Amino acid sequence: MTDLSNDYEGEYPIRVEGLTNAFGDHRIHDGLDLKVRKGEVLGVVGGSGTGKSVLMRSIIGLQTPTSGDIEVLGRNMTHPSEEDDIDIRSRWGVLFQGGALFSTLTVGENVEVPLKQFYPEISDTLRQDIARFKVRLSGLPDEAAFKYPSELSGGMKKRAGLARALALDPELLFLDEPTAGLDPIGAAAFDNLTRELKETLGLTVFLITHDLDTLYAICDRVAVLADKKVIAVGTIPELLALDHPWIQEYFNGPRGRAALVAKGDPKLDAAAQVNAECAVPATAHSDNSRQTGA
Ligand SMILES: Nc1ncnc2c1ncn2[C@@H]1O[C@H](COP(=O)(O)OP(=O)(O)OP(=O)(O)O)[C@@H](O)[C@H]1O
């Protein structure tokens, strides 16, 4: 793996070394390395089927790797002790692609599930109060706590899933394509919420996305999955300077250029900015335009 900005001396709450995953003869990862920095939003990108979700599932212990080492918050995830396993699972929150809410429970009850599981001793009243607070923290109105998932819009479902992911005051937040299926305004609002929560709660965020606007708007660094590995991890300007064909196509393709222009970040490489402005008609950029690299 090419770590493009290796001047960092802080902690790595997630370390993956030599990860190999295979389903039968189908090898998904082969010697994949990745280190996530404390307090960053790390975007994870790659073509469809490159194993982004399998990587996330391996990190949170839902997928047993064929080989390799995974350490989360200092604990070995490949061979955790039972005690470690319970402790570590209470220190992260996960928003799965479809939200994964229990359809027969209200939003509030969904948020209560992890609280009941990890803190069975707390009273019903306190648990309900915490759940309502998390619902509000996720930008939902109070009354949403009493609704069933089927009564919510797609954006509200994502927020409800986020409320549940935040139930235990996690240090790590895993988001699998959080803006997929949202309208541009809803997606931008969800991006802002993620960034705000990361800053106020001091979260480290592992974020799988195809959404180029999300990458530009909220990711501190981006890890690129290709050829069964993380081929590079760095800021977008650092990635743009690389010569890899997939990275060039992804970030410098029409959608990538439009997202770059939309972002208009002065830190981005000036030459890339000029190229982008030449290549993208002015009408391609509006406040509501979102670009996916899918
Ligand atoms: N439980 C499983 N059994 C067999 N194959 C699986 C399993 N889970 C994932 N795969 C395969 O692993 C590969 C990677 O899947 P994964 O869902 O991680 O891709 P992805 O990069 O997240 O894709 P997308 O961007 O389309 O969501 C795919 O070919 C998928 O079919």
The ligand as an SDF file (V2000), in Angstrom:
LIG
                    3D

 31 33  0  0  0  0  0  0  0  0999 V2000
  -20.9530  -14.0020    2.1360 N   0  0  0  0  0  0  0  0  0  0  0  0
  -20.4500  -14.0050    0.9030 C   0  0  0  0  0  0  0  0  0  0  0  0
  -20.3320  -15.1760    0.2160 N   0  0  0  0  0  0  0  0  0  0  0  0
  -19.7860  -15.2010   -1.0230 C   0  0  0  0  0  0  0  0  0  0  0  0
  -19.3380  -14.1120   -1.6810 N   0  0  0  0  0  0  0  0  0  0  0  0
  -19.4420  -12.9390   -1.0480 C   0  0  0  0  0  0  0  0  0  0  0  0
  -19.9950  -12.8200    0.2700 C   0  0  0  0  0  0  0  0  0  0  0  0
  -19.9460  -11.5190    0.6420 N   0  0  0  0  0  0  0  0  0  0  0  0
  -19.3850  -10.8480   -0.3920 C   0  0  0  0  0  0  0  0  0  0  0  0
  -19.0890  -11.7000   -1.3990 N   0  0  0  0  0  0  0  0  0  0  0  0
  -18.4500  -11.3310   -2.6560 C   0  0  0  0  0  0  0  0  0  0  0  0
  -17.3230  -10.5570   -2.3420 O   0  0  0  0  0  0  0  0  0  0  0  0
  -17.1280   -9.5320   -3.3240 C   0  0  0  0  0  0  0  0  0  0  0  0
  -16.9820   -8.2030   -2.6400 C   0  0  0  0  0  0  0  0  0  0  0  0
  -18.2370   -7.8540   -2.0680 O   0  0  0  0  0  0  0  0  0  0  0  0
  -18.4710   -6.4600   -1.3300 P   0  0  0  0  0  0  0  0  0  0  0  0
  -19.9040   -6.4230   -0.9680 O   0  0  0  0  0  0  0  0  0  0  0  0
  -17.4830   -6.2990   -0.2460 O   0  0  0  0  0  0  0  0  0  0  0  0
  -18.1340   -5.4240   -2.4820 O   0  0  0  0  0  0  0  0  0  0  0  0
  -18.2060   -3.8500   -2.4580 P   0  0  0  0  0  0  0  0  0  0  0  0
  -16.8780   -3.3380   -2.8610 O   0  0  0  0  0  0  0  0  0  0  0  0
  -18.7310   -3.4030   -1.1290 O   0  0  0  0  0  0  0  0  0  0  0  0
  -19.2700   -3.6070   -3.6200 O   0  0  0  0  0  0  0  0  0  0  0  0
  -20.3610   -2.4620   -3.8520 P   0  0  0  0  0  0  0  0  0  0  0  0
  -19.6110   -1.2030   -4.0900 O   0  0  0  0  0  0  0  0  0  0  0  0
  -21.0860   -2.9260   -5.0610 O   0  0  0  0  0  0  0  0  0  0  0  0
  -21.2460   -2.4190   -2.6170 O   0  0  0  0  0  0  0  0  0  0  0  0
  -18.3070   -9.6280   -4.2860 C   0  0  0  0  0  0  0  0  0  0  0  0
  -17.8910  -10.3420   -5.4190 O   0  0  0  0  0  0  0  0  0  0  0  0
  -19.3390  -10.4130   -3.5110 C   0  0  0  0  0  0  0  0  0  0  0  0
  -20.1530  -11.1640   -4.3540 O   0  0  0  0  0  0  0  0  0  0  0  0
  1  2  1  0
  2  3  1  0
  2  7  2  0
  3  4  2  0
  4  5  1  0
  5  6  2  0
  6  7  1  0
  6 10  1  0
  7  8  1  0
  8  9  2  0
  9 10  1  0
 10 11  1  0
 11 12  1  0
 11 30  1  0
 12 13  1  0
 13 14  1  0
 13 28  1  0
 14 15  1  0
 15 16  1  0
 16 17  2  0
 16 18  1  0
 16 19  1  0
 19 20  1  0
 20 21  2  0
 20 22  1  0
 20 23  1  0
 23 24  1  0
 24 25  2  0
 24 26  1  0
 24 27  1  0
 28 29  1  0
 28 30  1  0
 30 31  1  0
M  END
$$$$
